């Protein structure tokens, strides 16, 4: 029915927004990559996030659009994903939530 054209229109709108704002796209990809890595690991110390960011080359590639330090990326990732309900921070450890 009518929901298919509406879904396609929403998807096209999102793709256009990403194309017009590469930094927004880079932030989105970083968040998705980090959550998947955390799902695989099950937990990570908050203090270890900057070093993790530094050792995964894709973050450096994406950071060309943001120009942030690894510490800034780590702080933003953790804060944004907590706010979104995708991760929890407890006693200095990050863990993924079951239903982000």
N, C-alpha and C positions, 0 to 999 in steps of 0.2 A: 503494500500500500504506500501511503504517503510518507511513511517513516524512512524509506530507503532514500528518496531524493533529499530529504532533510538531513540525513546522516552524511550523505555525499557532500552536500553543501557545507556542513560543519567541518568535515575533513579538509575540504579545499580551502576553507577560510583559515584553518590552523596551519596548513602547509604554506599558504601565502604569508602568514604572520612570521613563521620561521624563516622563510626566504628573505623577508624584508628586515629581519632582526637576527643576524648571525649570533650575537651574544646570547640572546634568549635561547636559541637552538643549542648553543654550547652548554649553557647552564642546565637545560633539560637533559641532554645526553649525559653530562657528568652525574646528575642525580640518579638517573636510571642505572648507569654503570655501577655506581657506588652501592645502590641498594642490591643489585644482583650479586655483587662481590660479597656483601654482608650476608645475604641469604646463603651463599655458599659457605662462608666462614662461620656463620652463626653469631659471632661477636668480634669486637675489635675494641681495643682501648682508645679512648678519645685522643690520648697523647700520641698514639701511633698513626693517626690519620695523615698528618703532613708528610711523614716518611713514606707512607703507602702511596700518596698522591705523587710524590717525587719519583717513585720507582716504576710507575705505570705510564709508559710513553704517551698513551692516548690523552691523558690529562694535559700534558704539555702541549700537544697539538691543539686541543680545544681551548687551552688558556691563551692562545694567540689572539682570540677574540675578546678575552676578558682582562688580560694583563694584571693578574693578581699573583701574590706570593703563594707558596704552598700552604703556609699558615692561614692566609686569608681564605683560600679555597676550602680548606678543612673546616674552618670556623663557620663559613657560610653554608657548606653542605650539611653539617651536623644541625645547625640551627634551623635551616629550611626544612630538612626532612623530619625533625622533631615537630615543627609547627604543622607540617602536613600529615602527621600521624603515621609516617612510614617507619620510623625508628623510635626507640626509647633509649635514654641515657640513664644508667643506674650505677652509682659508685664508680664513675669514670669509665664504664664500659658501655659500648653501643650494641644494641641488639635489634634485629628487624622485628617488626610487629607482624602478626599473622595476617592481618587484613589491612594492608596499607591503602 
